[in-house]
Amino acid sequence: MTAQQSKPSPFLFANTWSRIFHSWICQLLDTSHRQKTLNLIDLYDLLPEYESIQLTGKLENNWFDEIKRHPDKPNLFHATIRTMKWKPLLLGCLLIPQILRLSSRSLTTISSGEIVNIFSNDASQIEMTVHSINYLWLTLVDIIAMIAFFWYFVNYVSFIAIGYTLMLVLLVSLMSRLLVHFRRKILKVTDQRIKTMSEIIKSMRIVKMYCWESAFVKKVLDIRKREIIRCALRLIPETMELFFSQTYACITFFIVYGAMWSFHIPFDTRFFVVASCILNYLGLSVLSFGSGIRNFVNYLTAAKRLQTFLLLDESERDRRLLSISDKLETDEHLLTNKMAIEKKNIVQTSLKKFTKVECNLKLAGWEQNGLFLLKNIVFTVYPGDLICIIGPIGSGKSSLLQTLTGEIPFFDGQVRLHGSFCYVPQEPWIFSSTVKKNILFGKDYDPQLFRRVVDATALEAGEMIQTGTYDELLARSSSFSRLLEDIHQQEKEQIERPMNIPQRQSSRHLTLIENEHEDDLLIDSENFETTEKGSVKWDVYITYLQEGVGVLFGIFIIIFIFGFHQATSIVYSWWLAKWSDDESQRHGHQSNCTKIINQKINMIRSMNDTEWNEYRNGRFYFYCG
């Protein structure tokens, strides 16, 4: 349980019977009935055993152990089994720390869109696999039960149904493999589309400057067209799989009844009733078997993509950058405790007075045998020095700075940082949040450090904004405007406070869109939106049909398709039941029935073999139709 919980789950305090019959959730159901809906504040807190944070560290350690055991070919599946056992849903937690550890070289090989695609598609595939993995063995158990049943009733005819069932299982497996193949093709194009769109959005100013809108629109539409074509091709095996699974009971009945009609094997109503239940259930199992195979193979494909992402190069700045304090800790074991402490105190005192950067770079590059390399760069920077690195694009200015921070992958030489330093990248990281959250970045709040950062970034009460320095930035960046507005608020204020009346009167000349919690503050508003509660109106569905094939024709198609399907299913089942009754009356014993039924039984029993065969042929031919 977390230290602070807003609404603990009643499951924690429920007794055994309440947990068995789920009576502990009645209060939530009553709230839903009274409010006609559920809000986020109505839900209970997550149970401790369902929190992913407890297993994240364990999974990460097992993954690192797997890399140590098999450095050439680590297997994510093995690490998952050792950690999760039956809980592989939490595998996505391993991806979040990996993103924070990626090196600059890795960030150049994978885009943010591809990372989003890994989270949205590959990580979610794990949950789908867990839901359908049991059908891989349940379907085999169902097939064995069907074999025993058919053998009891029809002996050797059961091999026909068994053969069709096994053929259908193989066909569904083949269709699943085809679906996985098409999914790989689709994901490849999807990655390309997301990567292209990310680059376009990132470089939108350049696109507008050079009027490249038409060229990029054509490129995106071409990629999207290829993606849609592959999605359409993927529907072909998916439709075939669904067709054979839904018609499994009908086709199996047709094969079995046709074989018994051809070999003049008698059957009765008992066989039809029990076989109908078993075959309808087995049809669902066969469909789920195909989903299980498809999801499992998709998981193997997703696991490879996840492994590739997890094996990307990580930042090694902590292992390569040397400082006086680092070297002191390395050599401390050679000295006595007293000497080590004295030396450390002397060094710390000197560090406060003296700060510098020493660089003795022999070789550095982004690729081991690449064309671009930084060679033989030696310099020393003292406090107060202003160093300017001048050169054309691609000459290595940013690479030199990233060498100092340890971001460059291939490095030979030595960099010593005496004191504490910070690296300000060329691209700003400003998130849609407050100044306080952007500065703290998840760390504990330190008022003195916060004031120093605000002062260093010239954000104190918007001083530089008043001089007009950031007019263009304010006009184009709503998130940055929000950051500057938050500076005027108190540092410890964490609640969302509505605008007071004097502020409203003084801001009449502004266009305001506010988020209010109190209805009485909406008096001066001309238009306001509230959270809607209810259901989707019928006119939404009518508009949907109208935009498609039309309202009348759309309703006719829906009624015709579903009505024809249900009518055909009912007539086919009724006809088989009547035929099975006739077979029972032909070969069964007399029973107490009404007069009309006795007349039909007498008619069937009075038929000779030729007449009975003709009667059976009529039943079978109508069933075939």
C-alpha positions as CSV (number, residue, x, y, z in Angstrom):
1,M,0.0,0.0,0.0
2,T,1.3,3.5,-0.8
3,A,2.0,6.0,1.9
4,Q,-0.7,8.3,0.8
5,Q,-4.0,6.8,-0.5
6,S,-7.0,8.9,-1.4
7,K,-9.5,6.0,-1.3
8,P,-8.3,2.6,-0.2
9,S,-10.0,-0.4,-1.8
10,P,-12.6,-2.2,0.4
11,F,-11.1,-5.5,-0.8
12,L,-8.3,-5.0,1.7
13,F,-10.8,-5.1,4.6
14,A,-13.3,-7.6,3.2
15,N,-13.8,-11.0,4.7
16,T,-13.6,-14.3,2.9
17,W,-17.2,-14.5,1.9
18,S,-17.2,-10.9,0.7
19,R,-14.2,-11.6,-1.5
20,I,-15.8,-14.8,-2.9
21,F,-19.1,-13.3,-3.8
22,H,-17.7,-9.8,-4.7
23,S,-20.0,-8.1,-2.3
24,W,-17.3,-5.6,-1.4
25,I,-17.9,-3.8,-4.7
26,C,-21.6,-3.1,-4.0
27,Q,-20.9,0.4,-2.8
28,L,-19.2,1.3,-6.1
29,L,-22.2,-0.2,-8.0
30,D,-24.6,1.8,-5.9
31,T,-22.6,5.0,-6.6
32,S,-22.7,4.3,-10.3
33,H,-26.5,3.7,-10.2
34,R,-27.1,7.0,-8.3
35,Q,-24.8,9.1,-10.5
36,K,-25.6,7.3,-13.7
37,T,-21.8,7.4,-14.3
38,L,-18.5,6.9,-12.6
39,N,-15.8,9.6,-12.2
40,L,-12.1,9.0,-11.5
41,I,-12.5,10.1,-7.9
42,D,-15.1,7.4,-7.3
43,L,-12.7,4.6,-8.1
44,Y,-10.7,2.8,-5.5
45,D,-6.9,2.8,-5.2
46,L,-5.0,0.0,-6.9
47,L,-4.2,-3.1,-4.8
48,P,-0.6,-3.4,-3.7
49,E,0.0,-6.6,-5.6
50,Y,-1.1,-5.0,-8.9
51,E,1.4,-2.1,-8.7
52,S,4.1,-2.5,-11.3
53,I,6.8,-0.6,-9.3
54,Q,7.4,-3.6,-7.1
55,L,8.5,-5.8,-9.9
56,T,10.2,-3.3,-12.2
57,G,13.5,-3.5,-10.3
58,K,13.4,-7.2,-10.2
59,L,12.7,-7.5,-14.0
60,E,15.5,-5.0,-14.7
61,N,18.0,-7.0,-12.7
62,N,17.0,-10.3,-14.4
63,W,17.4,-8.6,-17.8
64,F,20.9,-7.5,-16.9
65,D,21.7,-11.0,-15.7
66,E,20.5,-12.4,-19.0
67,I,22.8,-10.0,-20.8
68,K,25.7,-11.2,-18.7
69,R,24.9,-14.9,-19.2
70,H,24.3,-14.6,-23.0
71,P,26.0,-11.4,-24.2
72,D,25.8,-12.4,-27.8
73,K,22.1,-13.3,-27.9
74,P,20.1,-12.4,-24.8
75,N,16.5,-13.6,-24.6
76,L,13.9,-11.3,-23.2
77,F,11.4,-14.2,-22.8
78,H,13.7,-16.0,-20.4
79,A,14.1,-12.9,-18.2
80,T,10.3,-12.4,-18.3
81,I,9.6,-16.0,-17.2
82,R,12.1,-15.8,-14.3
83,T,10.6,-12.5,-13.0
84,M,6.9,-12.5,-13.8
85,K,6.0,-16.2,-13.9
86,W,2.4,-15.7,-14.8
87,K,2.5,-11.8,-14.7
88,P,4.3,-10.7,-18.0
89,L,1.9,-7.7,-18.2
90,L,4.5,-5.6,-16.4
91,L,7.1,-6.0,-19.1
92,G,6.4,-2.5,-20.3
93,C,7.9,-1.1,-17.1
94,L,11.3,-2.1,-18.4
95,L,11.1,0.3,-21.3
96,I,10.7,3.5,-19.3
97,P,14.1,3.4,-17.5
98,Q,15.7,2.3,-20.8
99,I,14.6,5.6,-22.5
100,L,16.3,7.6,-19.8
101,R,19.6,5.7,-20.3
102,L,19.8,5.9,-24.1
103,S,23.0,7.5,-25.4
104,S,23.1,10.2,-28.0
105,R,24.1,7.7,-30.7
106,S,21.1,5.5,-29.9
107,L,18.8,8.5,-30.1
108,T,20.0,9.2,-33.6
109,T,19.1,5.6,-34.7
110,I,15.5,5.6,-33.3
111,S,13.0,8.4,-33.4
112,S,10.5,9.4,-30.8
113,G,7.7,8.1,-33.0
114,E,9.2,4.7,-33.1
115,I,9.5,4.7,-29.3
116,V,5.8,5.6,-29.1
117,N,5.0,2.8,-31.5
118,I,6.9,0.3,-29.4
119,F,4.9,1.4,-26.3
120,S,1.5,1.5,-28.0
121,N,1.8,-1.7,-30.2
122,D,4.5,-4.0,-29.0
123,A,4.1,-3.6,-25.2
124,S,0.3,-4.0,-25.5
125,Q,0.8,-7.2,-27.4
126,I,2.0,-8.9,-24.2
127,E,-1.4,-8.4,-22.5
128,M,-3.2,-9.9,-25.5
129,T,-1.0,-12.9,-25.5
130,V,-1.7,-13.6,-21.8
131,H,-5.4,-13.5,-22.4
132,S,-5.4,-16.0,-25.3
133,I,-2.4,-18.3,-24.5
134,N,-4.5,-20.9,-22.6
135,Y,-6.5,-21.7,-25.7
136,L,-3.5,-23.4,-27.2
137,W,-3.9,-26.3,-24.9
138,L,-7.7,-26.0,-24.2
139,T,-8.5,-26.5,-27.9
140,L,-6.5,-29.8,-27.9
141,V,-8.5,-31.0,-24.8
142,D,-11.8,-30.1,-26.6
143,I,-10.8,-32.0,-29.7
144,I,-10.0,-35.1,-27.6
145,A,-13.4,-34.8,-25.9
146,M,-15.1,-34.5,-29.4
147,I,-13.3,-37.6,-30.6
148,A,-14.6,-39.6,-27.7
149,F,-18.1,-38.4,-28.1
150,F,-18.3,-39.1,-31.9
151,W,-16.7,-42.5,-31.5
152,Y,-19.4,-43.4,-29.0
153,F,-22.2,-42.5,-31.3
154,V,-21.1,-43.0,-34.9
155,N,-17.8,-45.1,-34.6
156,Y,-15.7,-44.7,-37.8
157,V,-17.7,-41.7,-39.1
158,S,-16.0,-39.7,-36.4
159,F,-12.7,-39.8,-38.3
160,I,-14.4,-37.6,-41.0
161,A,-15.2,-34.9,-38.4
162,I,-11.8,-35.3,-36.8
163,G,-10.0,-34.9,-40.1
164,Y,-11.9,-31.7,-40.9
165,T,-11.3,-30.4,-37.5
166,L,-7.5,-31.0,-37.7
167,M,-7.5,-29.5,-41.2
168,L,-9.2,-26.5,-39.9
169,V,-6.8,-26.1,-37.0
170,L,-3.9,-26.3,-39.5
171,L,-5.6,-23.8,-41.8
172,V,-6.2,-21.4,-38.9
173,S,-2.5,-21.7,-37.9
174,L,-1.5,-20.9,-41.5
175,M,-3.8,-17.9,-41.5
176,S,-2.4,-16.7,-38.2
177,R,1.1,-16.9,-39.7
178,L,0.0,-14.9,-42.7
179,L,-1.6,-12.3,-40.4
180,V,1.7,-12.0,-38.5
181,H,3.6,-11.6,-41.7
182,F,1.2,-8.8,-42.8
183,R,1.4,-7.2,-39.4
184,R,5.2,-7.0,-39.7
185,K,4.8,-5.3,-43.1
186,I,2.3,-2.9,-41.7
187,L,4.4,-2.0,-38.6
188,K,7.4,-1.3,-40.9
189,V,5.3,1.2,-42.9
190,T,3.7,2.6,-39.7
191,D,7.1,3.3,-38.3
192,Q,8.1,5.0,-41.4
193,R,4.9,7.1,-41.4
194,I,5.3,8.1,-37.7
195,K,9.0,8.9,-38.2
196,T,8.2,11.1,-41.3
197,M,5.4,12.9,-39.5
198,S,7.6,13.5,-36.4
199,E,10.3,15.0,-38.6
200,I,7.8,17.2,-40.5
201,I,6.3,18.5,-37.2
202,K,9.7,19.2,-35.8
203,S,10.8,21.1,-38.9
204,M,7.5,22.8,-39.7
205,R,9.1,26.3,-39.9
206,I,11.6,25.1,-42.5
207,V,8.8,23.4,-44.5
208,K,6.8,26.6,-44.4
209,M,9.8,28.8,-45.3
210,Y,10.6,26.8,-48.4
211,C,7.0,26.0,-49.4
212,W,7.5,22.3,-49.3
213,E,4.0,21.5,-48.1
214,S,2.9,19.9,-51.4
215,A,5.9,17.6,-51.6
216,F,5.6,16.4,-48.0
217,V,1.8,15.9,-48.4
218,K,2.5,13.7,-51.4
219,K,5.1,11.8,-49.5
220,V,2.9,11.2,-46.5
221,L,-0.1,10.2,-48.7
222,D,2.1,7.7,-50.6
223,I,3.2,6.1,-47.3
224,R,-0.3,6.1,-46.0
225,K,-1.5,4.5,-49.2
226,R,1.0,1.6,-48.9
227,E,-0.1,1.2,-45.3
228,I,-3.8,1.0,-46.2
229,I,-3.1,-1.5,-49.0
230,R,-1.3,-3.8,-46.6
231,C,-4.1,-3.4,-44.1
232,A,-6.6,-4.4,-46.8
233,L,-4.5,-7.5,-47.7
234,R,-4.3,-8.4,-44.0
235,L,-8.1,-8.5,-44.0
236,I,-8.2,-11.4,-46.5
237,P,-6.7,-14.2,-44.2
238,E,-8.5,-12.6,-41.2
239,T,-11.9,-12.9,-43.0
240,M,-11.1,-16.5,-44.1
241,E,-10.2,-17.5,-40.6
242,L,-13.3,-15.9,-39.2
243,F,-15.5,-17.6,-41.9
244,F,-14.2,-21.1,-41.2
245,S,-14.4,-20.6,-37.5
246,Q,-18.0,-19.3,-37.5
247,T,-19.2,-22.0,-40.0
248,Y,-17.4,-24.9,-38.3
249,A,-20.5,-26.4,-36.7
250,C,-22.5,-26.1,-39.9
251,I,-19.9,-27.7,-42.1
252,T,-19.1,-30.4,-39.6
253,F,-22.8,-31.3,-39.4
254,F,-23.0,-31.3,-43.2
255,I,-20.0,-33.7,-43.5
256,V,-21.2,-36.1,-40.7
257,Y,-24.8,-36.2,-41.8
258,G,-23.8,-36.6,-45.4
259,A,-21.5,-39.5,-44.5
260,M,-24.3,-41.2,-42.4
261,W,-26.8,-40.6,-45.2
262,S,-24.4,-42.1,-47.8
263,F,-23.6,-45.2,-45.7
264,H,-27.2,-45.6,-44.4
265,I,-26.1,-45.2,-40.8
266,P,-29.0,-44.5,-38.5
267,F,-28.9,-41.7,-35.9
268,D,-31.3,-40.1,-33.4
269,T,-32.2,-36.9,-31.7
270,R,-29.7,-37.5,-28.8
271,F,-26.8,-37.3,-31.3
272,F,-28.1,-34.1,-32.8
273,V,-28.6,-32.3,-29.5
274,V,-25.3,-33.3,-27.9
275,A,-23.3,-32.8,-31.2
276,S,-24.8,-29.4,-31.7
277,C,-23.6,-28.2,-28.2
278,I,-20.2,-29.7,-28.6
279,L,-19.6,-28.4,-32.2
280,N,-20.8,-24.9,-31.4
281,Y,-18.4,-24.7,-28.4
282,L,-15.6,-26.3,-30.4
283,G,-16.0,-23.6,-33.1
284,L,-15.4,-20.9,-30.5
285,S,-12.3,-22.9,-29.3
286,V,-10.9,-23.1,-32.8
287,L,-11.4,-19.4,-33.3
288,S,-9.7,-18.7,-30.0
289,F,-6.9,-21.2,-31.0
290,G,-6.2,-19.1,-34.0
291,S,-6.1,-15.9,-31.9
292,G,-3.8,-17.6,-29.4
293,I,-1.3,-18.6,-32.1
294,R,-1.5,-15.2,-33.8
295,N,-1.0,-13.4,-30.5
296,F,1.8,-15.7,-29.4
297,V,3.7,-15.2,-32.7
298,N,3.0,-11.5,-32.5
299,Y,4.5,-11.6,-29.0
300,L,7.6,-13.2,-30.4
301,T,7.9,-10.5,-33.0
302,A,7.2,-7.8,-30.5
303,A,9.8,-9.4,-28.1
304,K,12.5,-9.1,-30.8
305,R,11.6,-5.4,-31.3
306,L,11.7,-4.9,-27.6
307,Q,15.0,-6.7,-27.3
308,T,16.5,-4.5,-30.0
309,F,15.3,-1.4,-28.2
310,L,16.6,-2.6,-24.8
311,L,20.0,-3.5,-26.3
312,L,20.6,0.0,-27.7
313,D,23.7,1.7,-26.5
314,E,23.4,3.4,-23.1
315,S,25.1,6.5,-21.9
316,E,28.6,5.7,-20.4
317,R,29.4,9.1,-19.1
318,D,29.8,7.9,-15.5
319,R,32.4,5.3,-16.5
320,R,34.5,7.4,-18.7
321,L,34.6,10.9,-17.2
322,L,37.2,11.3,-14.5
323,S,37.3,13.9,-11.8
324,I,39.5,14.5,-8.8
325,S,36.9,13.2,-6.5
326,D,36.5,10.0,-8.6
327,K,40.2,9.3,-8.7
328,L,40.5,9.9,-5.0
329,E,37.8,7.3,-4.2
330,T,39.6,4.9,-6.5
331,D,43.0,5.3,-4.7
332,E,41.7,5.5,-1.2
333,H,42.2,1.8,-0.5
334,L,46.0,2.4,-0.9
335,L,46.1,4.8,2.0
336,T,45.3,4.6,5.7
337,N,42.0,5.9,6.8
338,K,43.5,9.0,8.4
339,M,45.6,9.9,5.4
340,A,42.6,9.3,3.1
341,I,40.4,11.6,5.1
342,E,43.1,14.3,5.3
343,K,43.7,14.1,1.5
344,K,40.0,14.2,0.8
345,N,39.5,17.3,3.0
346,I,42.4,19.1,1.2
347,V,41.0,18.2,-2.2
348,Q,37.5,19.4,-1.3
349,T,38.9,22.7,0.0
350,S,40.8,23.2,-3.2
351,L,37.8,22.4,-5.3
352,K,35.8,25.2,-3.8
353,K,38.5,27.7,-4.8
354,F,39.6,26.2,-8.1
355,T,37.5,24.8,-10.9
356,K,38.6,23.8,-14.3
357,V,38.1,21.4,-17.3
358,E,41.0,19.4,-18.7
359,C,40.6,17.7,-22.1
360,N,43.2,15.4,-23.6
361,L,41.3,13.8,-26.5
362,K,43.1,11.4,-28.8
363,L,40.2,10.0,-30.8
364,A,36.4,10.3,-30.6
365,G,33.6,9.5,-33.1
366,W,30.1,8.4,-33.5
367,E,31.1,5.3,-35.4
368,Q,34.1,3.1,-34.9
369,N,35.3,3.2,-38.4
370,G,33.4,6.3,-39.5
371,L,34.6,9.1,-41.8
372,F,34.1,11.7,-39.1
373,L,36.5,11.7,-36.1
374,L,37.7,14.2,-33.6
375,K,41.5,13.8,-33.2
376,N,44.2,15.3,-30.9
377,I,42.2,18.0,-29.1
378,V,43.9,19.3,-26.0
379,F,42.8,22.3,-23.9
380,T,42.2,23.5,-20.4
381,V,39.4,25.8,-19.3
382,Y,39.6,27.9,-16.2
383,P,36.9,29.8,-14.4
384,G,35.9,33.0,-16.2
385,D,37.1,31.8,-19.6
386,L,34.9,32.3,-22.6
387,I,35.6,29.6,-25.2
388,C,34.0,29.9,-28.7
389,I,34.1,27.0,-31.1
390,I,33.7,28.2,-34.6
391,G,33.2,26.1,-37.7
392,P,30.8,25.2,-40.5
393,I,27.9,22.7,-40.1
394,G,29.2,19.2,-39.5
395,S,32.6,20.2,-38.4
396,G,32.2,18.7,-34.9
397,K,31.2,21.6,-32.6
398,S,28.4,19.8,-30.9
399,S,30.3,16.5,-31.0
400,L,33.1,18.1,-29.0
401,L,30.7,19.3,-26.3
402,Q,29.1,15.9,-26.2
403,T,32.5,14.4,-25.8
404,L,33.0,16.4,-22.7
405,T,29.7,15.1,-21.3
406,G,30.5,11.5,-22.2
407,E,27.7,11.1,-24.8
408,I,29.9,10.2,-27.7
409,P,30.2,6.3,-28.0
410,F,33.7,5.8,-29.3
411,F,36.2,7.6,-27.1
412,D,40.0,7.4,-26.5
413,G,41.7,9.9,-24.2
414,Q,40.9,11.5,-20.9
415,V,38.5,14.2,-19.7
416,R,38.8,15.6,-16.2
417,L,36.0,17.7,-14.7
418,H,37.2,19.5,-11.5
419,G,34.0,20.7,-9.7
420,S,30.4,20.6,-10.8
421,F,29.3,21.4,-14.4
422,C,26.1,21.6,-16.4
423,Y,25.5,21.1,-20.1
424,V,22.8,23.2,-21.9
425,P,21.8,21.5,-25.1
426,Q,20.9,23.4,-28.2
427,E,17.3,22.1,-28.3
428,P,15.2,23.3,-25.3
429,W,13.3,20.8,-23.2
430,I,10.2,22.8,-22.2
431,F,7.2,20.6,-21.3
432,S,3.6,21.7,-21.1
433,S,3.7,22.3,-17.3
434,T,4.7,24.9,-14.8
435,V,8.1,26.4,-14.3
436,K,8.4,24.7,-11.0
437,K,7.8,21.2,-12.5
438,N,10.1,21.9,-15.4
439,I,13.0,23.0,-13.1
440,L,12.5,20.2,-10.5
441,F,12.1,17.5,-13.1
442,G,10.8,15.0,-10.5
443,K,13.3,15.9,-7.7
444,D,12.6,17.2,-4.2
445,Y,11.8,20.9,-3.9
446,D,14.7,23.0,-2.7
447,P,13.7,26.7,-2.4
448,Q,17.3,28.1,-2.6
449,L,18.2,26.0,-5.6
450,F,14.9,26.8,-7.2
451,R,15.6,30.6,-6.8
452,R,19.1,30.2,-8.2
453,V,17.8,28.4,-11.3
454,V,15.1,31.0,-11.9
455,D,17.6,33.8,-11.5
456,A,20.1,32.1,-13.8
457,T,17.6,31.6,-16.5
458,A,16.3,35.2,-16.3
459,L,12.8,34.1,-15.4
460,E,12.5,36.2,-12.2
461,A,9.1,37.9,-12.5
462,G,9.4,38.0,-16.2
463,E,12.2,40.6,-16.3
464,M,13.5,39.9,-19.8
465,I,9.9,39.5,-21.1
466,Q,9.2,43.1,-20.1
467,T,12.0,44.4,-22.3
468,G,10.5,42.7,-25.3
469,T,13.2,40.1,-25.7
470,Y,10.8,37.2,-26.0
471,D,7.9,38.8,-27.8
472,E,8.0,36.4,-30.7
473,L,8.5,33.4,-28.4
474,L,5.4,34.4,-26.3
475,A,3.3,34.9,-29.4
476,R,4.1,31.4,-30.7
477,S,4.5,29.3,-27.6
478,S,1.5,29.0,-25.3
479,S,3.4,26.5,-23.1
480,F,6.2,29.0,-22.4
481,S,3.7,31.7,-21.7
482,R,2.2,29.4,-19.1
483,L,5.6,28.9,-17.6
484,L,6.2,32.6,-17.2
485,E,2.7,33.2,-15.8
486,D,3.4,30.6,-13.1
487,I,6.4,32.6,-11.8
488,H,4.1,35.2,-10.3
489,Q,2.3,32.6,-8.3
490,Q,3.6,31.4,-4.9
491,E,6.1,28.6,-5.0
492,K,4.3,26.3,-2.6
493,E,0.9,26.8,-4.2
494,Q,-0.1,23.5,-5.9
495,I,-3.9,23.9,-6.3
496,E,-5.7,25.3,-9.3
497,R,-7.2,28.7,-8.2
498,P,-9.9,30.4,-10.3
499,M,-9.5,34.0,-11.5
500,N,-10.9,36.4,-9.0
501,I,-13.4,39.2,-9.8
502,P,-10.9,42.1,-10.1
503,Q,-8.8,40.1,-12.5
504,R,-11.9,39.4,-14.6
505,Q,-12.8,43.1,-14.7
506,S,-9.3,44.0,-15.7
507,S,-9.1,41.4,-18.4
508,R,-12.2,42.3,-20.4
509,H,-10.1,43.1,-23.4
510,L,-8.6,39.6,-23.5
511,T,-9.8,36.3,-24.9
512,L,-10.1,33.9,-22.0
513,I,-10.6,30.1,-21.9
514,E,-10.9,29.1,-18.3
515,N,-11.2,25.8,-16.4
516,E,-13.5,26.4,-13.4
517,H,-14.7,24.2,-10.6
518,E,-17.4,26.5,-9.2
519,D,-20.6,27.3,-11.1
520,D,-21.1,30.7,-9.5
521,L,-17.9,32.0,-11.2
522,L,-19.6,31.4,-14.6
523,I,-22.0,34.3,-14.3
524,D,-19.9,36.7,-16.5
525,S,-19.2,34.0,-19.1
526,E,-20.9,34.1,-22.4
527,N,-20.3,30.5,-23.3
528,F,-19.2,27.6,-21.0
529,E,-18.8,23.9,-21.5
530,T,-19.5,21.3,-18.8
531,T,-18.9,17.6,-18.6
532,E,-21.6,15.7,-20.5
533,K,-23.3,12.7,-18.9
534,G,-25.6,10.5,-20.8
535,S,-25.7,8.2,-23.8
536,V,-25.1,8.6,-27.5
537,K,-28.2,9.9,-29.3
538,W,-29.9,8.1,-32.2
539,D,-29.1,11.0,-34.6
540,V,-25.4,10.2,-34.3
541,Y,-26.0,6.7,-35.8
542,I,-28.3,8.1,-38.4
543,T,-25.7,10.7,-39.4
544,Y,-23.1,7.9,-39.6
545,L,-25.3,5.9,-42.0
546,Q,-26.1,9.0,-44.0
547,E,-22.5,9.7,-44.6
548,G,-22.0,6.1,-45.8
549,V,-24.5,4.3,-48.0
550,G,-27.5,6.3,-46.9
551,V,-30.0,5.9,-44.1
552,L,-32.7,3.8,-45.7
553,F,-30.3,1.6,-47.7
554,G,-28.0,1.2,-44.7
555,I,-30.9,0.1,-42.4
556,F,-32.1,-2.3,-45.1
557,I,-28.7,-3.9,-45.4
558,I,-28.3,-4.3,-41.7
559,I,-31.8,-5.9,-41.3
560,F,-31.3,-8.1,-44.4
561,I,-27.9,-9.4,-43.4
562,F,-28.6,-10.1,-39.8
563,G,-32.1,-11.3,-40.5
564,F,-31.0,-13.6,-43.3
565,H,-28.2,-15.0,-41.2
566,Q,-30.5,-15.8,-38.2
567,A,-33.3,-17.2,-40.5
568,T,-30.8,-19.5,-42.2
569,S,-29.4,-20.7,-38.9
570,I,-32.8,-21.3,-37.4
571,V,-34.1,-23.2,-40.5
572,Y,-31.0,-25.3,-40.8
573,S,-31.1,-26.3,-37.1
574,W,-34.9,-27.0,-37.2
575,W,-34.5,-29.1,-40.3
576,L,-31.7,-31.2,-38.8
577,A,-33.8,-31.7,-35.6
578,K,-36.8,-32.9,-37.6
579,W,-34.7,-35.2,-39.7
580,S,-33.1,-36.6,-36.5
581,D,-36.6,-37.1,-35.0
582,D,-37.6,-39.1,-38.2
583,E,-34.5,-41.2,-37.8
584,S,-35.4,-41.9,-34.1
585,Q,-39.0,-42.8,-35.0
586,R,-37.8,-45.1,-37.8
587,H,-35.4,-47.1,-35.8
588,G,-36.6,-46.4,-32.2
589,H,-39.3,-47.8,-29.9
590,Q,-42.9,-46.8,-29.5
591,S,-43.7,-44.0,-27.1
592,N,-46.8,-42.4,-25.7
593,C,-47.5,-39.5,-28.1
594,T,-50.5,-37.6,-29.4
595,K,-52.7,-39.0,-32.2
596,I,-51.1,-36.8,-34.9
597,I,-47.6,-37.8,-33.9
598,N,-48.7,-41.4,-33.8
599,Q,-50.0,-41.1,-37.3
600,K,-46.6,-39.7,-38.5
601,I,-44.7,-42.4,-36.7
602,N,-47.0,-45.1,-38.2
603,M,-46.4,-43.6,-41.6
604,I,-42.6,-43.6,-41.2
605,R,-42.6,-47.1,-39.8
606,S,-44.9,-48.4,-42.6
607,M,-42.5,-47.3,-45.3
608,N,-40.4,-49.9,-47.1
609,D,-36.7,-49.5,-47.6
610,T,-37.1,-47.8,-51.1
611,E,-39.7,-45.3,-49.8
612,W,-37.6,-44.6,-46.7
613,N,-34.5,-44.0,-48.8
614,E,-36.4,-41.6,-51.0
615,Y,-37.7,-39.8,-47.9
616,R,-34.2,-39.5,-46.5
617,N,-32.9,-38.3,-49.9
618,G,-35.5,-35.5,-49.9
619,R,-34.4,-34.5,-46.4
620,F,-30.7,-34.4,-47.3
621,Y,-31.2,-32.6,-50.6
622,F,-33.2,-29.8,-48.9
623,Y,-30.5,-29.6,-46.2
624,C,-27.9,-29.2,-48.9
625,G,-29.9,-26.4,-50.5
